[in-house]
Amino acid sequence: MAGYANSPRVSEEPFRSRPNGADRPTIVYRNHGDNHGAAAALRPPLFSSISAGDYAAISAAARVKDFARGEMLYFEGDAVRQVLLLTSGCVKITQLGLGGAEVILRLGAVGDVIGAGDLFSIGRHRTTAEAFRLCRGLVWDAAAFRALVERFPVLHQNMVRILDGHLLELEQRFREVATERVGPRVARQLMRLQEKIGQLVNGVIEIGLSREELAQMTGTTLFTVSRLLSAWEARGMVRPRRESVTICDIESLRAVSEEG
């Protein structure tokens, strides 16, 4: 998500338990990069410029829900029945071409809002959403979320900014497909993904994405992506696996992404 994916790496403590053991739908993002050692709370973009009291009221209208990896949140063409604020995990947003081929439009990361745009446009999902990893989120029924937006107009303003970030990313990727060689654009997509879903493992960044999925996101073929990753592996830049790509030399990968 534009403006959020590039913020300092955070770890979530999305929910705090009430004394009776029930989950309290309150989201707290911890920034471990401050110099004072104290955890600084960050809010997801949906709750930007919202007072503490309004924040509590909006959160209280939601329920906590977990999604197993591979679980479908909704299908293209379904009526919008709920809106999800992702608090952990990752969601794959896709569409099908006329021939039935799947295209990944984006990966929803922590802080992303799933389903809100379609709710306030045609009322039906224009995409399909699948839990890319084990996910947890705050879920509002569609009618309840619509009522909250009417009650708190700043939610609508925040959603416009979020959707504008999604559109900007799609525009950038389309321009890259139309004007750039495949190597730089695959490298640039890996740079985006390491900011959004990259995980630090043994001192290197691991991106949980298959070669086929990377090909879908860059408008190229599985063969081409496999050839590029093999060449970059020989140079010590990446270490591809069946379901992931590890970035070993981020500066070299960045240099490739800037070749244009």
N, C-alpha and C positions, 0 to 999 in steps of 0.2 A: 504494500500500500504506500502510495507516495506520501512522503513526509513522516511516515511511521517506520517503514522498513529500514530507513537510513538512520534512525535514532540509535543511541548506544545500545549494545546488546543487553537485553534484560531477561530475567527469569521471572515467571509468574508465580504468585501465590493467589490464585484466583478466588478461592473461597475460604471463609473462616467459619468454623462450626459454632452454632449456637449451643448453649449449655445442654439443651435437650438432644443434641446430636444432629439436628437438621442442618442442611447446608444453607448458609446465608449468601445470596447472590451478590457479593461485593467483589470487585476486581481490584487488585493491587499489583502493580508492576514494579519490580525491584531493580534499581539501577546500582550495580556494584562498582561503577567507575568513579564515584565521588571521592573526594580527598579526605572527607571527614569520617568515613567508615560507617556513616548512618545511611540507612536505606531511604532513597528518595522515591516517593510514590509518583507514578506516571499514569495518566489516564489514556485510554484508547481514543482515537479521534472522534468517535461518535459522541463522547461526553465532554468534548472541548467546550470551555466557557459556560459550563453548567454548574450551578451552586451545589454545595454539599447536600442540602436538603432535597433539591430536585433530583440530584444524582441518586439518592437513596430511594426516592419514590419511584423513579423509572426502573431501577434495578429490582425493586420489590415486586414489580408487576411481571417479572420473568421467572422462569423455572430453570433449574440446572439440568442439563442433559448430556449424556456421554454417547459417542458414536464409535463403533468398532471400525478398525481399518477395513476399507472396502464397502462399508455400509453406504447406501444411497440416501442422500438427504432429500432429493427430489429429482424428477425427470423433466426434460424439456416438454413443455405443453401442459404440465400440471398447473392447477390453480394454486396461487400463493396462499398457503395456510399458516405459515409461520415465518418469523424473521429471527436470524441467529447472529449473535455476537460471539465470535470465536475467541476463547480464552486459553486454549492450548491445542496443539496439533496443527493440521494443515488440511485444506479442502481443495480438491481438484475441480475446476470449473471447465466444462467442455461443451462442444456442440458437434453434431454429426453433419457431414457433408451429404450431398445428394446421393453419392455412391455408398454411403454408410460408414465412411472413414471418420474416425474420431479426431478432433482437433482440440488441443488444450489452449483455452483462451488465457487463463491465468491460474495461479495457485493462491488461494486465500490463506493468509497467515494470521498469527495471533493479533487481535485487534480489528480484524476485518469484519464487515457486516455482510451477511449472506442473505439475499432474497429481498432486500428493501427496495432496490431500484425497480424491480418488476412489480412489486406491490403497488407502487405509485404511478405506474405507466399503464400496462395492459392488464394487469391482474393475473397474468399467467407467466410461468417461468420460460424464459427464452433460452435457457441453458440447462445442463444437467450438473448436479453437484454430488461429489462422492468424497467420503472421508479418506484422505490420502494417507493419513496416519491415525492412530487413536486420537480422538478429538473430544473436547469438552467445550460447552458454550452456554451462554444465556439465551433462552428461547422465549420469545413473545408470540402469542397468538396474533394472527394478522390484524384482526379487529382491534385488539388491545394496543398494538404498536401504532396503528393509524390514529387511535384516540390520543396516545401520548404525543405524537407529532403535532396534532392539533393543539394540544395543551401546552407543549413546549416547542415553539417554532424554531428554536436554535437547533433542535435535532434535524430538522429539514435542511438548514443551512450546512450543518456538518456532513449530512449525507451527500449534498451536492459537491462539497469539496472532495469527499472520498471517491465518488463516482468520476469526478474530473481526473483524479489521479489514475484510476483504472483506464480511462479513455486515453490519457497521455501515454501510458505504457503501451497500449495497443497501437497508437499512432507511431510511436518510435519503432516498434517491432515491424510494422508494415513498411515503414520507410527503409529499414535495414534490409528487409527481404527484397524490396524493389530496386535498391541502389547499391548494395554492398556485397562483397564476396562472402562466401559461406563461412570461412574460417573466423574472421573478425566478429561476425554476428553470433556464432556459437559461443565464442569466448566471452562476448558481452553478455549473453544470456546467462552464462555460468556466473559472471560477476554479479548480476542482479540476484540470482538465486542464492548465492552465498550470503548476501545481505538479508534475504527474506527467510530462507529455511535452512541455511547452513548451520551445522553443529560442530563444535570444537571437539575433536576426538584425537587424543594422543598428540596434541600440538598442531594438528592440521585440520582443515575445514572439510567436512564430509557433507555432500549434498545427496539426499535420498531420492534420486531420480534415475530411471533407467535410460538407456541410450535411445530407445524408441520414443519415450516421452520427451526427451530433449530434442529429438528430431521433429516431433509434432510442434513444439514451441518455437522452432526456428525455421519452419517452412522448408525442410530438407528431408533427406532420406536416412533410414537407419544405416545403410552402407556408408554414406558420407560421414555421418557422425562417428561411426566406429573407426573409419580411417583416420579422421582428425584426432580422436582421442588416443589411438595407438601411436600416432606420430608425436603427440604431445607427451605421452608417457615415456617415449624413448628419450625425450629432452628433459625428463624429470619434472614436468610441469603438473601433471595430473596422474592419478592412479584409478583407472576405471574398473568397476566391478559390475556384476549383473544388474544390481538394483541401486547402484550409487556411483558417484564420481567424487573422488577425494582430490582437493586442490593442494598440491605440494609446494608450488612456487607461484604465489599469487601475483607477484610483481611481473613475472614473465607472461602470465596469462593476461594481465592488464595491458601489457605492451602489445600483445596480439589483438586485443579488443579495440585498441586505439589506432590500428593500422588503416581502418576505413576501407 
